[in-house]
Every structure is written in structure tokens, then in C-alpha cells.
Amino acid sequence: MGWFSSDKGNSPDAPKATADGGFIAPDRSKRAHCWEARDAYFGCLDKNNIIDSVKQGEKADKLCPDETVKFDQNCATSWVQYFKKRRVMEYQRDQTLKRLQGEGASDIAAQ
């Protein structure tokens, strides 16, 4: 269960609601746990040659069950989706840069 799941606060780690109905942001240690779980999950995906865990969700869940559960438990649902999409975007960016460098493109200094 992510921080903002429909669990209705039954989890001891569920975020506390504020008076205006919002939620208190995760503290530094909760963010660190999320990032550790994300890195372990992505490491498992790399080991199994899975780039897009959104499109290949069933395969990712089958090959990385423990990492998937920890990632989902330690990160907000919105963060999980963001990290998964960002992984694909960064892969595509890196592939484009490699292709351009192979075609002889050169870096332009930032101004």
C-alpha cells in the first residue's frame, strides 16, 4: 500500500491528514526508504532487461515480486508512477544521445 492508498489510515505508516484535509509530506527517512526501494526495484528490472515496467507490468511483477511489493509499500502511488515513467524517458533520452553521437553530432556549450 502506498502512502495515499485507499487503506483509510489502517496502516501505521499511513500519512496523517491535516485539518484542511491534505496530508503531511513524508519526512527525510521515509523518502530515503522510498528511494532505496526504487533503486532495488530498478536494479531487478535492469537484471531482467525490462525498461518499461508500466507496459511490461505483469512481467516485472512476476520476475521482481519482492522488489515490487517494497516499492509499492514505501512510496506514494503517485511517486511510483512518476519514477516508472521517468525511467522510460531517461532511457529514451540516453538512446537518442547515443544515436546522435554515432551520427557525429557534437555538444553545444550552454549559454
C-alpha positions in Angstrom: 0.0 0.0 0.0 1.3 3.4 -0.9 1.0 6.5 1.2 -2.2 7.6 -0.5 -3.8 4.2 -1.0 -7.5 3.5 -0.2 -6.4 1.9 3.0 -8.1 4.7 5.0 -5.3 5.0 7.5 -5.3 1.4 8.8 -1.5 1.2 8.2 0.7 2.6 11.0 2.8 4.3 8.3 -0.1 6.0 6.6 0.3 9.8 6.3 -1.6 11.9 8.8 -4.3 14.2 7.5 -4.1 17.9 8.3 -7.1 20.0 9.4 -7.7 21.1 5.8 -7.9 17.5 4.5 -4.4 17.4 3.0 -1.6 15.1 4.0 1.7 15.8 5.8 4.6 15.3 3.4 6.9 12.3 4.0 9.9 13.1 6.1 13.6 12.6 5.1 13.7 9.0 6.4 10.5 7.9 4.6 11.8 9.5 1.3 15.1 7.6 1.8 13.2 4.3 2.3 11.3 5.1 -0.9 14.4 5.8 -2.9 16.1 2.6 -1.6 13.1 0.5 -2.6 13.0 2.2 -6.0 16.7 1.5 -6.6 16.3 -2.2 -5.7 13.2 -2.4 -8.0 15.1 -0.8 -10.9 18.1 -3.0 -10.2 15.9 -6.0 -10.6 14.3 -4.6 -13.8 17.8 -4.0 -15.2 18.9 -7.5 -14.4 15.8 -8.8 -16.3 16.1 -6.4 -19.2 12.8 -4.6 -18.5 12.8 -0.9 -19.4 9.1 0.0 -19.3 7.5 -1.6 -16.2 4.2 0.1 -17.0 3.8 -1.7 -20.3 5.5 -4.8 -19.0 3.9 -4.7 -15.6 3.0 -8.4 -15.4 6.5 -9.5 -16.4 8.0 -7.1 -13.9 5.7 -8.3 -11.1 6.5 -11.9 -11.9 10.3 -11.5 -12.1 10.6 -9.0 -9.2 7.8 -9.8 -6.8 9.6 -8.8 -3.6 11.0 -5.6 -5.0 7.6 -4.6 -6.5 5.9 -5.0 -3.1 8.6 -3.0 -1.2 8.5 -0.3 -3.9 4.7 0.0 -3.6 4.8 -0.1 0.2 7.5 2.5 0.6 6.5 5.1 -2.0 3.3 7.1 -2.6 1.4 5.7 -5.6 2.0 9.0 -7.5 5.7 8.6 -6.9 5.7 5.0 -8.1 4.1 6.1 -11.4 6.4 9.1 -11.7 9.5 7.0 -11.2 8.4 4.3 -13.7 7.6 6.9 -16.4 10.8 8.8 -15.7 12.9 5.6 -16.1 11.5 5.2 -19.6 12.0 8.8 -20.5 15.6 8.7 -19.3 16.3 5.5 -21.3 14.9 7.1 -24.5 16.9 10.3 -23.9 20.1 8.2 -23.5 19.4 6.2 -26.6 18.8 9.4 -28.6 22.1 10.9 -27.4 24.0 7.7 -28.3 22.4 7.7 -31.8 23.3 11.4 -32.3 26.8 10.9 -31.1 27.1 7.9 -33.5 26.0 10.2 -36.3 28.7 12.7 -35.5 26.8 15.2 -33.5 28.8 17.4 -31.1 27.8 19.0 -27.8 26.9 22.7 -27.8 28.1 24.7 -24.8 25.3 26.0 -22.7 24.9 29.8 -22.9 
